[in-house]
Amino acid sequence: GVTDIFSTEEAFVALKRDLGQAVCWGNPARGGDCSGVDFGSVTDVFNTEASFVALKKGLGEAVCWGDQDLGGNCSSVDFSSVTDIFSTWKAFVALKKDLGQAVCWGPANAGGDCSSVDFSG
């Protein structure tokens, strides 16, 4: 059955972690359509106001969906060694705690650009 439920401002995702499945509903442009998402090996789901990211920590992978301008596009993000993900209302940061690194995506003025931040030490 459902193990967790997550939400954006206008959509939900109900994760069936043990089965590697999920169901999404609500505004399709805000995360309510996850029909192309593979939920196998997903360990955690995180959200902004309009997008989700499903982390596959053991595989060093993730998939994002929802509003492409508000965190829903993470195709260029390297998720290897990611230990945690955090979000603002519009952007994500994926922390690589053991490496002292992080990667951010989403609008720069909402925290989506962390290129000048030192995450080590």
Beta strands, then each sheet from edge to edge (+ up, - down):
strand 1: 4-7
strand 2: 11-16
strand 3: 21-26
strand 4: 44-47
strand 5: 51-56
strand 6: 61-66
strand 7: 84-87
strand 8: 92-96
strand 9: 101-105
sheet 1: 1+ 2- 3+
sheet 2: 4+ 5- 6+
sheet 3: 7+ 8- 9+
end
